[in-house]
Amino acid sequence: MSTPVLSSLISRRALLAGMSATSALIVLHPFAANATGNQAHLRLMETTDIHVNVLPYDYYADRPNDTMGLARTASIIDAIRAESTNSMLIDNGDFLQGNPIGDYIAYERGMNDGDIHPVIKAMNVLGYEIGTLGNHEFNYGLDFMFKVTGDANFPYVCANLTKGALANDPTQDDLFFKPYMIKEKMITDGAGNTSPVKVGFIGFVPPQIMVWDEKNLSGKANTRDIVDAAEAWVPVMKEDGADIIIALSHSGIDGSGPAELMENASLYLAGVDGIDAVFTGHQHLVFPGPTDFQGIAGVDPVKGTLQGKPAAMGGFWGSHMGLIDLLLEKDGNSWKIVDFTTEARPIYHRTEDRKVVADVESAPAVVSAVKADHDATLDYVRTPVGKTSAPLQSYFALVADDPSVQIVSRAQTWYTKDMLKDGEYKDFPVLSAAAPFKAGGRGGPDYYTEVPAGDIAIKNVADLYLYPNTARAVLINGAQVREWLEMSAGMFNQVEPGATDAPLLNPDFPSYNFDVIDGVTYKIDLSKPARYAKDGSLASPDSHRIIDLAFDGNPIDPEQQFVVATNNYRAGGGGNFPDIDSDVIVFVGPDTNRDVIVRYIVDQGTINPSADFNWTFAPMPGTTAVFETGPRAAEYIADVKGAKIETAGDGENGFALYRIVL
């Protein structure tokens, strides 16, 4: 756009939002600036995966954090709206659970008559048109979810969540929410005339909620395949008069090929005839962008398309706003899309020295809406429950036995033994499986557990164990223990013997699936390929990375039975671990794993977090590998006794690079 055009586009809306003409130039999107008399610009704005992060505050670390917060995203909404002639704001799910304020409301304060959930208070301020559900909306049960969503001043849609058995025809399913909604939006065209466009929104949730939240959903709900539901409902939306159809897909982007009940189905959802654009989420990634989703057939991460259709994923925790801009053209009495652009606009950036710089301030209306809830949450999370004699941190949890994971396992073992002491499994050996939840990755270089020595408060326990999982135990044999660990070993790339600084960590393997099993000892042979793929299928049937697996100092007996303490997610089949599903569950605990940790700390008074190095990498002389972790890892490198680790310079995006000598 030329300079005269730019200077002519100082927006009165920016002035109304409190900006002066000298402090901000609001530049109209080219579609808004250049639309003709029969054309109109429509901007669709997405938030996704907020996870109750309303304010830019990390309750685990108990300090402000400029990389997050719907209040920050909200502060750019006025400006983003001002760049467009017509706009609509939507939410793509996972707003209800994910940090201590969510747990405080659900478990401590409750939702009494007249109470409005803080995340809904914030969203009601911002003028959302519509939303859909994410998988974490179900973590506190259906009744809680309905109470919270019932207070929203905008509707929710979900086409694949049913109240019971699936009908033969998806359009006959008995659904909890409307499958779609057509919003008649009055839009202004390039000549200044207004007329209605009928925008259809259809929502989808990952079918895997039936596994992940079995305790809340079993016998009460069911899910249908996302693409199957879309293929049935989109023609109905067309018949109902929708000019354009927007999919609100709380489902990520996976190019491995279409599959029944696919978790990340957005790429194939985009291929459904009649869907015009897709908002996606769930994976906590950014689309379009230079980093994520490269090299996937049908995905253009530069243009921002899935199978040629516009798509956006707006990060997580309010880090970005997803934007899809449509140039609409009048076609008789309806509208059609003739051009589009997509964008994921951030609320912060990092400088060359890795410092986070906020690009916006918090919106005062959002801050004031949740201030009382924020203050009450701070009082809650600062409540001490015990002491730790040494720091708890997870900077090296993916490369060496780790004290933050060790404490979780000790608590689970302590609890499970006590719960089984008078039953039929009282004489079985108890092992414990636990994984590091905060281990960098998509969460960024500050996304690690770090608890100093001294008092342990509820915020620290929540930092150790992020999710409101409930305690479970499974009964398996020694051979199945080995296969469980083989699946976990997918965390690592294959390393050639003699290699120098080979990349160690598999970026596609989530840290919450890297289970360490305590009660046995073992080594991981990185010279071998991973036995299992991420979906649990056998990738290399002849490969065995787990060696020297022993119990009580002796090679493990493949036939010996073990009780393994874990959580409802893993015991119910989450993560696709071989032979681990509801069929092997022998104990269903009434308590959350987080509560188990609190009880353990209270019982111990003072805990002594130290790794016992029950697992290590098999020696590979003359071989080194590198991995990224947070810059503060330097404070704790001397504490890692089970591996030889040294600094290796700067990583990317604010991470630090470390070398492990194998």
C-alpha positions in Angstrom: 0.0 0.0 0.0 1.3 3.5 -0.8 2.2 6.1 1.8 -0.8 8.3 0.9 -3.1 5.4 1.4 -1.6 4.6 4.7 -1.8 8.1 6.0 -5.4 8.3 5.0 -6.4 5.3 7.0 -6.1 6.6 10.6 -9.0 4.9 12.2 -11.7 6.6 14.2 -12.1 3.3 15.9 -8.5 3.5 17.2 -9.4 6.9 18.7 -12.5 5.4 20.4 -10.2 2.6 21.8 -8.2 5.2 23.6 -5.3 5.7 21.1 -4.3 9.1 19.8 -3.8 9.7 16.1 -0.1 10.3 16.8 0.3 7.1 18.8 -1.1 4.6 16.3 -1.8 4.3 12.6 -4.5 1.7 12.0 -4.0 0.4 8.5 -6.9 -1.1 6.8 -6.5 -4.6 5.4 -6.1 -4.4 1.6 -9.5 -6.2 1.2 -11.2 -3.4 3.2 -9.3 -0.7 1.4 -9.9 -2.0 -2.1 -13.3 -3.7 -2.0 -15.6 -2.6 -4.8 -19.3 -1.9 -4.6 -20.2 -5.6 -4.8 -17.4 -6.7 -2.6 -16.9 -6.8 1.2 -14.1 -7.6 3.6 -14.9 -10.0 6.5 -12.3 -10.6 9.2 -12.6 -13.7 11.3 -10.6 -13.6 14.6 -9.8 -16.7 16.7 -8.6 -17.3 20.2 -7.8 -20.9 21.0 -6.4 -23.0 23.9 -6.6 -20.1 26.5 -6.6 -22.7 29.3 -7.9 -20.2 31.9 -4.9 -17.9 31.2 -6.9 -14.7 31.4 -4.2 -12.6 32.9 -0.5 -12.5 31.9 0.4 -14.3 35.1 2.1 -17.6 35.8 0.5 -19.0 39.0 3.0 -21.8 39.2 6.0 -19.4 39.3 3.9 -16.8 41.0 5.1 -14.0 38.8 3.9 -12.0 35.7 4.5 -13.6 32.3 4.4 -11.5 29.1 3.9 -14.5 26.8 0.4 -15.3 27.9 -3.0 -13.9 28.8 -6.4 -13.3 27.1 -6.2 -9.8 28.6 -3.2 -9.2 26.3 -4.9 -10.7 23.3 -8.0 -8.6 24.1 -5.9 -5.4 24.0 -5.2 -5.9 20.3 -8.8 -6.8 19.4 -9.9 -3.2 19.0 -7.0 -2.5 16.7 -7.6 -5.7 14.7 -11.2 -4.9 14.4 -10.3 -1.4 13.3 -8.2 -2.7 10.4 -11.3 -4.3 8.9 -14.7 -3.1 7.8 -16.5 -6.1 9.2 -15.3 -8.6 11.8 -16.4 -11.6 14.0 -14.6 -13.0 17.1 -14.7 -16.7 17.9 -13.2 -19.1 20.4 -11.9 -22.5 19.4 -12.0 -24.4 22.7 -9.8 -25.4 25.7 -10.7 -22.4 27.8 -11.8 -24.0 31.0 -8.9 -25.9 32.5 -5.1 -25.5 32.5 -3.9 -23.4 35.4 -4.5 -23.0 39.2 -7.3 -20.5 38.7 -9.3 -23.2 37.0 -8.7 -25.7 39.7 -9.4 -23.2 42.4 -12.9 -22.5 40.9 -13.6 -26.1 40.3 -12.3 -27.7 43.4 -12.3 -25.1 46.1 -14.7 -22.3 45.5 -17.2 -24.1 43.3 -19.8 -22.6 41.0 -22.7 -21.5 43.2 -25.9 -19.8 41.9 -25.0 -16.5 40.5 -21.3 -17.2 40.1 -19.8 -16.7 36.7 -16.5 -18.4 35.9 -13.6 -15.9 35.5 -12.8 -17.0 31.9 -16.4 -16.4 30.9 -16.4 -13.0 32.7 -13.4 -12.1 30.5 -14.9 -13.5 27.3 -18.2 -11.8 27.9 -16.4 -8.4 27.9 -14.9 -9.0 24.4 -17.9 -9.6 22.2 -17.5 -13.2 21.0 -19.9 -14.3 18.4 -19.6 -18.1 19.0 -17.4 -20.8 20.4 -16.8 -24.5 20.4 -15.5 -27.0 22.9 -12.0 -28.4 23.5 -11.1 -31.6 25.2 -10.2 -29.9 28.5 -13.8 -28.6 28.9 -14.7 -32.0 30.2 -12.0 -32.3 32.9 -14.3 -31.2 35.7 -17.4 -33.1 34.5 -20.4 -32.4 32.3 -22.4 -30.5 34.9 -19.6 -28.1 35.6 -19.1 -27.5 31.9 -22.8 -26.8 31.3 -22.9 -24.4 34.2 -19.9 -22.5 33.0 -20.9 -22.3 29.3 -24.5 -21.4 30.3 -23.3 -18.1 31.6 -21.6 -17.1 28.3 -23.4 -14.4 26.3 -22.6 -16.2 23.1 -23.5 -19.7 21.9 -21.5 -22.9 21.6 -21.6 -25.4 18.8 -20.4 -29.0 18.6 -21.4 -31.5 15.9 -19.7 -34.7 17.1 -20.6 -34.9 20.9 -23.6 -37.0 21.5 -25.7 -37.9 24.6 -25.5 -41.6 23.9 -25.3 -44.2 21.1 -24.5 -42.9 17.6 -27.4 -42.9 15.2 -27.1 -44.5 11.7 -27.3 -41.0 10.3 -25.1 -38.3 12.0 -27.8 -35.7 11.5 -30.0 -37.9 13.8 -27.5 -37.9 16.7 -28.9 -36.7 20.0 -26.4 -33.9 20.6 -25.6 -31.9 23.7 -25.1 -28.6 21.7 -26.4 -27.4 18.4 -24.1 -28.9 15.7 -23.9 -25.6 13.8 -25.3 -22.1 13.9 -25.8 -19.6 11.0 -25.1 -16.1 12.1 -26.6 -13.4 9.9 -24.0 -10.6 9.8 -24.7 -7.2 8.4 -21.6 -6.2 6.4 -20.6 -3.0 4.7 -19.4 -3.3 1.1 -16.8 -1.2 -0.7 -19.5 1.4 -1.6 -20.7 1.8 2.0 -23.9 -0.2 1.5 -24.9 -2.8 4.1 -26.5 -6.1 3.5 -26.6 -9.5 5.3 -24.2 -12.4 4.8 -25.1 -15.7 6.4 -22.0 -17.2 8.1 -22.3 -20.8 9.2 -20.2 -22.1 12.1 -19.8 -25.8 12.9 -17.8 -27.1 15.8 -15.8 -30.3 16.5 -14.1 -31.8 19.6 -11.4 -34.6 19.5 -13.2 -38.0 19.8 -10.4 -39.0 22.2 -12.3 -37.3 25.1 -14.0 -40.6 25.7 -10.6 -42.0 26.7 -9.1 -38.9 28.3 -12.1 -38.2 30.4 -13.6 -41.6 30.7 -14.4 -41.1 34.4 -16.6 -38.1 33.5 -18.1 -39.3 30.2 -18.5 -43.1 30.4 -22.2 -43.9 30.0 -23.1 -40.2 29.6 -21.7 -39.2 26.2 -20.2 -40.4 23.0 -18.2 -38.9 20.1 -18.3 -39.3 16.4 -15.5 -39.0 13.8 -14.9 -35.4 13.0 -14.9 -35.7 9.2 -17.9 -38.1 9.2 -19.9 -35.5 11.2 -18.8 -32.7 8.9 -19.8 -34.6 5.7 -23.3 -35.1 7.1 -23.9 -31.7 8.5 -22.3 -29.3 6.0 -24.9 -30.1 3.3 -27.6 -29.3 5.8 -26.0 -26.0 6.5 -26.0 -25.2 2.8 -29.7 -26.1 2.6 -30.3 -23.9 5.6 -28.9 -20.9 3.7 -25.3 -20.5 4.8 -23.3 -18.4 2.3 -20.0 -19.4 3.8 -19.1 -22.2 6.2 -16.4 -21.9 8.9 -15.2 -25.0 10.8 -14.3 -24.4 14.4 -12.0 -27.4 14.8 -10.5 -28.1 18.2 -8.3 -30.6 16.4 -4.8 -30.2 15.1 -3.0 -30.8 11.7 -1.7 -34.3 11.0 -0.6 -35.3 7.5 -0.2 -39.0 8.2 -3.4 -39.9 6.3 -7.1 -39.9 7.2 -8.1 -42.4 9.9 -11.2 -43.2 11.8 -11.7 -41.1 15.0 -8.6 -39.1 14.2 -7.4 -36.8 16.9 -5.8 -34.1 14.7 -8.2 -34.2 11.7 -8.2 -30.6 10.5 -6.3 -31.2 7.3 -8.9 -33.7 6.2 -11.8 -31.7 7.6 -10.7 -28.9 5.2 -11.2 -31.3 2.3 -15.0 -31.7 3.1 -16.9 -30.1 0.2 -18.7 -26.9 1.3 -16.3 -26.0 4.2 -14.7 -22.6 3.2 -12.3 -22.0 6.1 -10.9 -23.9 9.1 -9.9 -22.6 12.5 -7.8 -25.2 14.2 -6.1 -25.6 17.6 -5.4 -28.3 20.2 -1.7 -28.7 19.3 -0.5 -25.5 20.9 1.3 -24.5 17.7 1.1 -21.5 15.3 -0.4 -21.5 11.8 0.5 -20.0 9.4 4.1 -19.5 10.4 7.7 -20.3 9.5 8.2 -23.1 12.0 5.3 -25.5 12.4 3.8 -28.0 9.9 6.5 -27.9 7.3 6.6 -30.5 4.6 3.1 -31.9 5.0 1.3 -32.6 1.8 -1.7 -30.4 1.4 -0.5 -27.9 4.0 0.9 -24.5 3.0 2.3 -22.9 6.2 3.3 -19.7 4.3 0.0 -18.9 2.7 -1.9 -20.5 5.6 -4.0 -23.1 3.8 -5.1 -26.7 4.3 -6.0 -28.3 1.0 -6.1 -24.9 -0.5 -8.6 -23.4 2.0 -7.7 -20.7 4.5 -6.8 -21.9 8.0 -5.4 -20.5 11.2 -4.2 -21.7 14.6 -3.7 -19.0 17.1 -1.1 -20.5 19.4 -2.0 -21.1 23.0 -2.6 -19.3 26.3 -3.5 -16.1 24.4 -0.1 -16.0 22.7 -1.5 -15.2 19.3 -4.7 -14.3 17.6 -5.6 -16.3 14.5 -6.9 -14.2 11.7 -8.6 -15.3 8.5 -9.5 -12.4 6.2 -12.0 -13.0 3.4 -12.8 -10.9 0.4 -16.5 -11.6 -0.3 -18.3 -10.9 -3.6 -22.0 -10.6 -4.1 -23.3 -13.5 -6.2 -27.0 -12.8 -6.8 -28.6 -12.8 -3.3 -25.7 -14.6 -1.6 -21.9 -14.1 -1.1 -18.9 -16.1 -2.2 -15.2 -16.0 -1.3 -13.0 -14.6 -4.0 -9.8 -14.1 -2.1 -8.3 -14.6 1.4 -5.3 -14.1 3.6 -4.4 -15.7 7.0 -2.2 -14.7 9.9 -1.3 -15.6 13.5 -0.6 -12.3 15.2 1.5 -12.5 18.4 1.2 -10.5 21.7 5.0 -10.5 22.3 8.4 -11.1 20.6 11.8 -12.1 21.7 14.9 -10.0 21.2 18.2 -11.3 19.9 19.3 -11.9 23.5 16.2 -14.0 24.1 14.4 -11.5 26.2 10.6 -11.5 26.0 9.2 -8.1 25.1 5.4 -7.5 25.4 3.9 -6.0 22.3 0.7 -4.9 24.1 -0.6 -4.2 27.5 -3.5 -5.8 29.2 -7.0 -4.7 28.4 -8.3 -2.9 31.6 -11.8 -4.2 31.2 -10.6 -7.8 31.3 -8.3 -7.2 34.2 -11.1 -5.7 36.3 -13.5 -8.4 35.4 -11.4 -11.1 37.0 -9.4 -9.2 39.7 -11.3 -10.8 42.7 -10.9 -14.3 41.3 -7.2 -13.7 40.6 -6.6 -12.4 44.1 -8.4 -15.4 45.7 -6.4 -17.8 43.5 -3.1 -16.3 44.7 -4.2 -16.8 48.3 -5.0 -20.4 47.4 -1.8 -21.3 45.6 0.4 -19.7 48.2 -0.8 -22.0 51.0 2.2 -24.1 52.3 1.8 -27.9 52.6 5.3 -28.9 53.5 9.0 -28.3 52.8 11.6 -29.6 50.4 15.3 -29.9 51.4 16.5 -29.3 47.9 15.3 -27.6 44.7 12.9 -29.4 42.4 13.4 -28.6 38.7 12.8 -30.3 35.4 15.4 -28.7 33.1 17.1 -32.1 32.5 14.1 -34.4 33.0 14.2 -35.6 29.4 17.8 -36.7 29.5 18.5 -38.0 33.0 16.5 -39.4 36.0 15.0 -36.3 37.5 13.9 -35.3 41.0 10.7 -33.6 39.9 9.5 -36.8 38.3 10.9 -38.9 41.2 8.7 -37.1 43.8 5.6 -37.8 41.7 6.5 -41.5 41.5 7.3 -41.7 45.2 3.9 -40.2 46.1 2.1 -42.5 43.7 3.8 -45.6 45.0 3.1 -44.5 48.7 -0.5 -43.9 47.9 -1.1 -47.1 45.9 0.5 -49.4 48.4 -1.6 -47.9 51.1 -4.8 -48.2 49.1 -4.1 -51.9 48.2 -2.7 -53.0 51.5 -5.8 -55.0 52.5 -6.9 -56.2 49.1 -6.1 -59.0 46.7 -3.1 -57.1 45.3 -1.4 -56.4 48.6 1.5 -58.8 47.9 2.2 -57.6 44.4 5.2 -55.4 43.8 4.2 -51.8 43.0 6.0 -49.8 40.4 5.2 -46.2 39.4 5.0 -44.5 36.0 5.4 -40.7 35.8 6.3 -38.3 33.1 7.7 -34.7 33.1 4.9 -32.3 32.1 6.8 -29.1 32.0 9.8 -29.8 29.8 10.1 -26.9 27.4 9.0 -27.9 23.9 6.0 -26.0 22.6 5.7 -24.3 26.0 8.9 -22.3 25.3 12.2 -21.9 27.2 10.5 -20.8 30.5 8.2 -23.8 30.6 9.9 -25.9 33.2 9.3 -26.8 36.8 11.5 -24.8 39.3 10.8 -25.0 43.0 13.4 -23.6 45.3 14.4 -25.4 48.6 12.1 -24.4 51.5 8.3 -24.2 51.7 6.3 -26.1 49.2 2.9 -24.5 48.4 -0.1 -25.7 46.4 1.2 -23.7 43.5 4.4 -25.8 43.5 2.4 -29.1 43.6 0.4 -27.9 40.7 3.6 -27.0 38.9 4.9 -30.6 39.4 1.6 -32.1 38.2 -0.3 -29.9 35.8 -3.3 -31.9 35.0 -6.3 -32.9 37.2 -5.8 -36.6 36.4 -7.1 -39.2 38.9 -5.1 -42.0 40.4 -5.2 -45.4 38.7 -3.2 -48.7 38.9 -2.9 -51.4 36.3 -1.8 -55.0 36.5 0.7 -56.1 33.9 3.7 -58.5 33.6 7.4 -58.0 33.1 7.2 -58.2 29.4 4.6 -55.5 29.3 6.7 -53.3 31.5 9.4 -53.6 28.9 7.0 -52.6 26.1 5.8 -49.7 28.1 9.3 -48.4 28.4 10.0 -49.1 24.7 7.1 -46.8 23.8 8.5 -44.1 26.2 11.9 -44.4 24.5 10.3 -42.9 21.4 11.2 -39.6 23.0 14.7 -40.0 21.5 16.1 -39.9 17.9 18.3 -42.8 16.8 22.0 -41.8 17.3 24.7 -43.3 15.2 27.7 -44.6 17.2 30.6 -42.1 17.0 28.3 -39.2 16.0 29.2 -35.7 17.2 26.4 -33.6 18.5 23.5 -35.6 17.0 20.0 -34.2 17.8 18.8 -36.1 20.7 15.1 -35.3 21.3 12.2 -36.2 18.9 10.3 -33.0 18.6 7.1 -34.8 17.7 7.0 -36.9 20.9 5.3 -35.1 23.8 7.1 -35.0 27.1 3.9 -36.1 28.9 4.3 -39.5 27.1 7.9 -40.0 28.3 7.1 -42.2 31.2 9.8 -43.1 33.6 9.0 -46.3 35.5 10.4 -46.4 39.1 10.9 -49.6 40.9 12.9 -51.1 38.0 16.3 -50.2 36.6 17.1 -50.1 32.8 19.2 -48.5 30.1 18.1 -47.0 26.8 20.2 -47.9 23.7 20.0 -44.9 21.4 21.9 -46.7 18.6 18.7 -48.7 17.8 15.6 -47.2 16.1 12.5 -46.6 18.1 10.4 -49.7 18.4 7.1 -47.9 18.4 5.7 -45.0 16.4 3.8 -42.2 18.2 0.5 -43.9 17.5 1.6 -47.1 19.2 2.1 -49.1 16.1 5.2 -51.2 15.7 7.7 -49.1 13.7 10.7 -51.4 14.0 9.5 -54.8 15.2 13.1 -56.2 15.6 14.4 -53.2 17.5 14.7 -53.2 21.3 16.1 -50.1 22.9 15.4 -51.1 26.5 18.3 -53.2 27.8 19.4 -54.5 31.2 15.9 -54.2 32.6 16.0 -55.5 36.1 13.7 -55.7 39.2 15.2 -56.1 42.7 18.7 -56.5 41.2 17.8 -59.4 38.9 16.7 -59.5 35.2 13.0 -58.9 35.1 10.8 -62.0 34.8 8.6 -61.5 31.7 5.8 -63.5 33.5 6.0 -61.8 36.9 3.0 -59.5 37.5 3.4 -56.0 38.7 1.0 -53.3 39.9 1.9 -50.0 38.2 0.7 -46.8 39.7 -0.3 -44.2 37.0 -3.2 -41.9 36.1 -6.6 -42.2 34.4 -5.2 -40.9 31.1 -2.5 -43.5 30.7 -4.5 -46.4 32.3 -7.4 -45.6 29.9 -5.3 -45.9 26.8 -4.0 -42.3 26.5 -0.7 -42.1 24.6 -1.3 -45.4 22.7 1.0 -47.5 25.0 0.9 -51.2 24.1 -1.4 -53.3 26.2 -2.3 -50.4 28.5 -6.0 -49.7 28.5 -9.0 -50.1 30.7 -8.9 -53.9 30.5 -5.8 -54.0 32.8 -7.0 -51.5 35.4 -7.2 -53.0 38.9 -7.6 -49.9 41.0 -9.6 -46.7 40.4 -8.6 -44.1 43.0 -11.0 -41.4 44.3 -8.3 -38.8 44.4 -6.5 -36.7 41.9 -2.8 -37.4 41.4 -2.1 -33.8 42.5 -4.0 -34.5 45.8 -1.9 -37.6 46.2 1.3 -35.5 46.0 -0.1 -33.0 48.5 -1.0 -35.8 51.0 2.5 -37.4 50.5 4.2 -34.1 51.3 2.0 -33.4 54.3 2.8 -37.0 55.5 6.5 -36.6 55.0 6.7 -33.0 56.4 10.0 -32.4 54.6 10.7 -34.2 51.3 14.2 -34.9 50.1 14.0 -34.7 46.3 16.8 -36.7 44.7 17.0 -38.8 41.6 18.1 -42.5 42.1 19.2 -42.7 38.4 17.3 -46.0 37.9 17.5 -45.3 34.1 20.4 -44.1 32.0 21.5 -44.2 28.4 23.5 -47.2 27.3 27.2 -46.1 26.9 28.2 -45.1 23.3 32.0 -44.3 23.4 33.0 -41.3 21.3 29.4 -40.2 20.8 27.7 -37.0 21.8 24.2 -35.6 21.3 22.7 -32.2 21.8 19.3 -31.0 23.2 17.6 -27.8 24.1 16.5 -26.7 27.5 15.8 -23.5 29.4 18.6 -21.0 30.0 18.2 -21.4 33.8 19.3 -25.0 33.5 22.8 -23.7 34.0 21.9 -23.2 37.7 21.4 -26.9 38.1 23.8 -28.7 35.8 26.1 -29.7 38.7 23.2 -31.6 40.3 22.9 -34.1 37.5 24.9 -37.0 38.6 23.5 -39.7 36.2 24.8 -38.2 33.0 27.8 -36.1 31.7 26.2 -32.9 30.5 27.9 -29.7 29.3 26.8 -26.4 27.8 26.9 -26.1 24.0 25.8 -22.5 23.3 22.5 -20.9 22.4 19.6 -22.8 21.0 16.7 -21.3 19.0 13.7 -19.2 20.2 15.3 -18.4 23.6 16.4 -22.0 24.5 19.9 -23.0 25.6 21.8 -25.8 23.9 23.4 -28.6 25.9 25.6 -31.6 25.0 25.3 -35.0 26.6 28.4 -37.3 26.4 27.1 -40.8 25.7 
